[in-house]
Amino acid sequence: MSVAAGIPVGAAGSQSLVVAREMTVAHFHPGMPEAFGTPFMIYLMEVAAAEAIRAYLPPGWHSVGVAVDVRHLAATPVGHTVTARARVVAVDDRTVTFAVEAHDDAEKIGEGTHVRAPIELERFNKRMTAKAAGGAQR
């Protein structure tokens, strides 16, 4: 039985933050709008998804993002709160698929899907260490 098999469809999580200038497009590209950047919205969606399944993973296991398909629908200015929500919509042997969305104080600003894979952290870190040392380990 896979680790993912214990994760129920419908499990949900959320995460919120207040938009700071460092999270805007203008922070990285002068002359651009001071609007909440898409990469930050995606990150918040990923954190919400990870939170949705955290309690269902065995000790020593976490999850990593493996796919994202989202649309950024509306701009959010500095100082507004953004909340991302994630809900499990499908589980297979190796991955968990989520419906994700984000809202600011006024409206929905993003929606889409996100896929995560449960990983055993110790094994994952060993592979990363081997890769960093110049070798590939499977």
C-alpha positions in Angstrom: 0.0 0.0 0.0 1.3 3.4 -0.9 1.8 6.3 1.6 -0.6 8.4 -0.5 -3.4 5.8 -0.2 -4.2 7.1 3.3 -4.9 10.6 2.2 -8.6 11.3 1.8 -10.1 13.1 -1.1 -11.6 16.3 0.3 -8.7 17.0 2.8 -8.2 20.7 2.8 -5.7 23.3 3.9 -5.2 27.0 3.8 -2.4 29.6 4.2 -2.5 33.4 4.4 0.0 36.2 4.2 0.1 40.0 4.0 1.6 41.2 0.7 4.9 43.0 1.2 6.7 45.0 -1.5 9.4 42.2 -1.6 6.6 39.9 -3.0 5.8 42.2 -5.9 7.0 42.2 -9.5 8.3 45.8 -9.0 10.7 44.5 -6.3 12.5 42.4 -8.9 11.8 44.5 -12.0 11.9 48.2 -11.5 9.2 50.0 -13.4 6.8 47.2 -13.2 3.6 47.4 -11.0 3.8 46.9 -7.3 1.4 43.9 -7.5 1.7 40.5 -5.8 3.9 38.3 -8.0 2.6 35.1 -9.5 5.5 33.0 -8.1 4.5 34.1 -4.6 0.9 33.2 -5.2 2.0 29.7 -6.5 4.2 29.3 -3.4 1.3 30.1 -1.1 -0.9 27.6 -2.9 1.8 24.9 -2.5 2.1 25.6 1.2 -1.7 25.3 1.6 -1.6 22.0 -0.3 1.3 20.6 1.8 -0.7 21.6 4.9 -3.8 19.8 3.7 -2.0 16.4 3.7 0.7 16.9 6.4 -1.3 15.1 9.1 -1.9 12.1 6.9 1.8 11.4 6.2 3.8 9.1 8.4 6.7 10.4 10.6 9.7 11.3 8.5 7.6 11.9 5.4 6.8 15.3 3.7 5.5 16.3 0.3 7.1 18.1 -2.6 5.5 19.9 -5.5 5.7 18.2 -8.9 3.2 20.1 -11.1 1.4 23.4 -11.2 -1.2 24.7 -13.6 -2.7 27.9 -12.3 -4.0 31.2 -13.7 -3.3 34.5 -11.9 -6.7 36.3 -12.4 -6.3 39.7 -10.6 -3.7 42.0 -9.2 -3.2 42.4 -5.4 -1.6 45.6 -4.0 0.9 45.7 -1.1 -0.8 45.5 2.3 -3.6 43.3 1.3 -4.0 39.8 2.8 -4.0 36.8 0.4 -5.4 33.4 1.4 -4.7 30.3 -0.6 -6.8 27.2 -0.2 -6.1 23.7 -1.4 -8.4 20.7 -1.5 -7.5 17.1 -2.5 -9.4 16.0 -5.6 -7.5 12.8 -6.5 -4.9 10.4 -5.0 -2.9 7.8 -6.9 0.0 5.6 -5.9 2.6 8.3 -6.1 0.9 11.7 -6.2 -1.9 13.8 -4.7 -3.8 16.3 -6.9 -5.3 19.5 -5.5 -7.8 22.1 -6.6 -6.2 25.4 -5.5 -7.4 29.0 -5.4 -6.3 32.3 -3.9 -8.3 35.3 -2.7 -7.3 38.7 -1.6 -9.4 41.1 0.5 -11.6 41.8 -2.5 -11.8 38.9 -4.9 -10.5 35.6 -6.3 -7.0 36.2 -7.6 -5.9 32.7 -8.7 -7.1 29.2 -9.4 -5.9 25.9 -10.9 -4.5 22.6 -10.0 -1.4 21.5 -8.1 0.2 18.0 -7.8 2.4 16.9 -4.8 4.4 13.7 -4.2 4.9 12.3 -0.7 8.6 11.7 0.0 10.6 10.0 2.7 12.8 12.9 3.8 15.9 10.9 4.8 15.9 9.1 1.4 15.3 12.3 -0.5 18.1 14.1 1.3 20.6 11.2 0.6 19.8 11.5 -3.1 20.3 15.3 -3.0 23.6 14.9 -1.2 24.8 12.4 -3.8 23.7 14.7 -6.6 25.4 17.7 -5.0 28.6 15.6 -4.8 28.5 15.0 -8.5 26.8 11.6 -8.7 23.3 10.5 -9.4 21.7 8.0 -7.1 18.3 6.3 -7.7 
